[in-house]
Amino acid sequence: MSRSIPMINTARLTLRAMRAEDFNRFAEIWATPAVVAHIAGPPRSKAQSWDAFLRNAGHWQITGFGQWAIQARGKVEMAGQAGFFFGSRNMGSDFDPYPEAGWVLAPEAQGKGLGKEAVVAAHEWFDRIITGPTVCMIAPQNIASLRIAETLGYAPLRQAKMQGDDVQLMTRKGPPA
């Protein structure tokens, strides 16, 4: 089965399918300590990034959703990623069965509102095409991501541990009223 990955344009960026030529940038982003500082676990090795890169491509094929590359207008390289996935994280029946939203930006793309713009666009697509509840996991100290999640209608579900780090599990029943 082959599914096409939709392209979404906003005022300042494009959400698009990841391409083979994005892999080195993807791996670079995930190897950056400042990027993973608010994500459970250490920076990823290139091999771990390759597994995640391929898992994203498979997500689109199997579930009809996945993560997009975030590309800022006028830039060639991806600035990060945003979208949805099933993490199979063994976090419980109130979390694992639902699509998990996630977003990551390279340090130079942070603090400009691009993350929020990308995540809002991804959720608008999800709410039109897939629908239903979603979840997300955010480090309690990641204030910027917590604000984005709250803007989208996520509410705290419970605290948990992921690879020894504290995380806030959040749930969203659907689009905010």
Secondary structure, DSSP 8 states (H G I E B T S, - for coil): -------EE-SSEEEE---GGGHHHHHHHHT-HHHHTTSSS----HHHHHHHHHHHHHHHHHHS--EEEEEETT-SS--EEEEEE-------TTTTTS-EEEEEE-GGGTTSSHHHHHHHHHHHHHHHHT-S-EEEEE-TT-HHHHHHHHHTT-EEEEEEEETTEEEEEEEE-SS--
